[in-house]
Amino acid sequence: MSHQQTPHYQIVCKELVFPPTSESVQVVQAPKNLLSEPLAKNHVRIKILYGCLNYADALQCGGKYQEKMNAPFIPGKELAGIVCDVNGKGDRFKVGDCVIMLAEKDGWQSFIDLPLLYPAIIKVPKSVDLKKAASLLVAYSTSHVALTHPRHGALTQHDGKSKRSTVLVLGASGGVGLAAVQIAKSLGAIVIAACSSDEKCKICTEKGQADFVVNYSSNKKDWFKQVLEFTKGKGCDIIYDPVGGDLALQSLKCIAWGGSLIVIGFASSIQQIPANILLVKNVRATGCYWGSYMKHEPQVIQQSMATLFEMLVKKQIDPYVSECYPIESVAKAMNDMLERKTVGRVLLSFPQQENIRPSKL
Ligand SMILES: NC(=O)c1ccc[n+]([C@@H]2O[C@H](COP(=O)([O-])OP(=O)(O)OC[C@H]3O[C@@H](n4cnc5c(N)ncnc54)[C@H](OP(=O)(O)O)[C@@H]3O)[C@@H](O)[C@H]2O)c1
């Protein structure tokens, strides 16, 4: 098959349906194959091998996300692939380079053209597994900024002398949850991972090296007492919360004096935070939203991504890709995520071509 005949697939959300169905989110042939068009000057063309699925993608295709899109649209922001064409001067990219990137829009399709100077593309060394790199950007930079930026958690590298911070992560086996566990551990914190099943708890120990785990489903009423026992009654300095709802409210019973509640998401539901608890314990509640950082302070995310990439190369973090669905199963992947069946990071795999060299997979 010649390069020009290589099919160009797109994942398209045709209709906002929640939860998404195989009719509402489909794989189609692009109306115009990008490979039949010349690459514009000062652009790079990338063959996409993986899209990374985030909870927000599933919500967005159901019309339930805070940033609304009108159907039809191509979902997906997080991508990994191989440079297949370069038109312009400079040595930033060459054909065959493996890259990960964030697309502003129209992410999940076989090919994408971006300006050579587009900032949100990172070259992946051959020694790094492209699947792991593909799953790094949104979940890990959200967790990294939430835990380390002074506006939020301000967790610094433990120096071995001062008190080690204790971090409680809710929904800890999920995408952002496991990222938070790994990042907090790599910074020397004591990490308590909280999940809804023993299997998920085990993943946090095995893939995140969590110090303690707690199953909040088997002990719905007072799981937080276990957390207080782990912390010898003091409670946790930071609570990282992508779940919300009753669980988040209960978790305030085991926050330390002067601690921080970091609101990340509402996989369960949106809770009302009782101001009296914030007052008596001198607690701060802070939201950390990746999307609005990209809009208002993109340099914070870019700096975080650079740091995370170094951490990945040094094996200080190790993204756990639990599933890689073929693109035709995108609706199933979204439903599995919404139904709490997935753990760690979830990828979508685009058809690969013989004439394109994948990195170590
Ligand atoms: N602030 C940001 O910038 C940012 C960035 C990325 C994601 N998020 C948000 O963070 C949340 C998690 O995203 P994710 O990508 O990590 O998703 P995920 O991989 O599906 O993880 C979500 C976790 O939430 C827990 N959960 C508790 N109640 C749930 C419910 N009713 N339905 C579904 N899950 C439930 C599940 O763990 P258990 O079964 O163990 O309870 C699940 O592992 C989402 O709300 C997402 O929008 C925010």
The ligand as an SDF file (V2000), in Angstrom:
LIG
                    3D

 48 52  0  0  0  0  0  0  0  0999 V2000
   -8.7270   18.6860   37.6600 N   0  0  0  0  0  0  0  0  0  0  0  0
   -8.2540   18.2570   36.5030 C   0  0  0  0  0  0  0  0  0  0  0  0
   -7.5850   18.9790   35.7770 O   0  0  0  0  0  0  0  0  0  0  0  0
   -8.5220   16.8510   36.1080 C   0  0  0  0  0  0  0  0  0  0  0  0
   -7.6590   16.1450   35.2320 C   0  0  0  0  0  0  0  0  0  0  0  0
   -7.9580   14.8040   34.9330 C   0  0  0  0  0  0  0  0  0  0  0  0
   -9.0880   14.2110   35.5010 C   0  0  0  0  0  0  0  0  0  0  0  0
   -9.9180   14.9470   36.3130 N   0  0  0  0  0  0  0  0  0  0  0  0
  -11.1230   14.3840   36.9040 C   0  0  0  0  0  0  0  0  0  0  0  0
  -10.7520   13.4100   37.8630 O   0  0  0  0  0  0  0  0  0  0  0  0
  -11.7320   12.3910   37.9000 C   0  0  0  0  0  0  0  0  0  0  0  0
  -11.0540   11.0510   37.6670 C   0  0  0  0  0  0  0  0  0  0  0  0
  -10.5050   11.0100   36.3550 O   0  0  0  0  0  0  0  0  0  0  0  0
   -9.6390    9.7540   35.8790 P   0  0  0  0  0  0  0  0  0  0  0  0
   -9.2240   10.0320   34.4840 O   0  0  0  0  0  0  0  0  0  0  0  0
   -8.6290    9.4200   36.8890 O   0  0  0  0  0  0  0  0  0  0  0  0
  -10.7890    8.6300   35.8720 O   0  0  0  0  0  0  0  0  0  0  0  0
  -10.6880    7.0970   36.2980 P   0  0  0  0  0  0  0  0  0  0  0  0
   -9.4130    6.5140   35.8460 O   0  0  0  0  0  0  0  0  0  0  0  0
  -11.9430    6.4840   35.8380 O   0  0  0  0  0  0  0  0  0  0  0  0
  -10.6800    7.1630   37.8940 O   0  0  0  0  0  0  0  0  0  0  0  0
  -11.8070    7.5790   38.6100 C   0  0  0  0  0  0  0  0  0  0  0  0
  -11.8440    6.8320   39.9210 C   0  0  0  0  0  0  0  0  0  0  0  0
  -12.9230    7.3730   40.6860 O   0  0  0  0  0  0  0  0  0  0  0  0
  -13.4540    6.3650   41.5180 C   0  0  0  0  0  0  0  0  0  0  0  0
  -14.8990    6.5050   41.6160 N   0  0  0  0  0  0  0  0  0  0  0  0
  -15.5840    6.6580   42.7570 C   0  0  0  0  0  0  0  0  0  0  0  0
  -16.8810    6.7760   42.5330 N   0  0  0  0  0  0  0  0  0  0  0  0
  -17.0520    6.7030   41.2060 C   0  0  0  0  0  0  0  0  0  0  0  0
  -18.1850    6.7470   40.3740 C   0  0  0  0  0  0  0  0  0  0  0  0
  -19.4240    6.8930   40.8720 N   0  0  0  0  0  0  0  0  0  0  0  0
  -18.0070    6.6310   39.0510 N   0  0  0  0  0  0  0  0  0  0  0  0
  -16.7660    6.4820   38.5340 C   0  0  0  0  0  0  0  0  0  0  0  0
  -15.6390    6.4350   39.2960 N   0  0  0  0  0  0  0  0  0  0  0  0
  -15.7820    6.5390   40.6240 C   0  0  0  0  0  0  0  0  0  0  0  0
  -13.0480    5.0270   40.9040 C   0  0  0  0  0  0  0  0  0  0  0  0
  -12.2660    4.3660   41.8710 O   0  0  0  0  0  0  0  0  0  0  0  0
  -12.9280    3.4050   42.9720 P   0  0  0  0  0  0  0  0  0  0  0  0
  -13.7510    2.3950   42.2350 O   0  0  0  0  0  0  0  0  0  0  0  0
  -11.7410    2.8530   43.6420 O   0  0  0  0  0  0  0  0  0  0  0  0
  -13.7760    4.3020   43.8530 O   0  0  0  0  0  0  0  0  0  0  0  0
  -12.1620    5.3600   39.7090 C   0  0  0  0  0  0  0  0  0  0  0  0
  -10.9810    4.6150   39.7250 O   0  0  0  0  0  0  0  0  0  0  0  0
  -12.7800   12.7540   36.8540 C   0  0  0  0  0  0  0  0  0  0  0  0
  -13.8360   13.4490   37.4880 O   0  0  0  0  0  0  0  0  0  0  0  0
  -12.0310   13.6750   35.9160 C   0  0  0  0  0  0  0  0  0  0  0  0
  -12.8710   14.5610   35.2290 O   0  0  0  0  0  0  0  0  0  0  0  0
   -9.6520   16.2420   36.6110 C   0  0  0  0  0  0  0  0  0  0  0  0
  1  2  1  0
  2  3  2  0
  2  4  1  0
  4  5  1  0
  4 48  2  0
  5  6  2  0
  6  7  1  0
  7  8  2  0
  8  9  1  0
  8 48  1  0
  9 10  1  0
  9 46  1  0
 10 11  1  0
 11 12  1  0
 11 44  1  0
 12 13  1  0
 13 14  1  0
 14 15  2  0
 14 16  1  0
 14 17  1  0
 17 18  1  0
 18 19  2  0
 18 20  1  0
 18 21  1  0
 21 22  1  0
 22 23  1  0
 23 24  1  0
 23 42  1  0
 24 25  1  0
 25 26  1  0
 25 36  1  0
 26 27  1  0
 26 35  1  0
 27 28  2  0
 28 29  1  0
 29 30  1  0
 29 35  2  0
 30 31  1  0
 30 32  2  0
 32 33  1  0
 33 34  2  0
 34 35  1  0
 36 37  1  0
 36 42  1  0
 37 38  1  0
 38 39  2  0
 38 40  1  0
 38 41  1  0
 42 43  1  0
 44 45  1  0
 44 46  1  0
 46 47  1  0
M  CHG  2   8   1  16  -1
M  END
$$$$
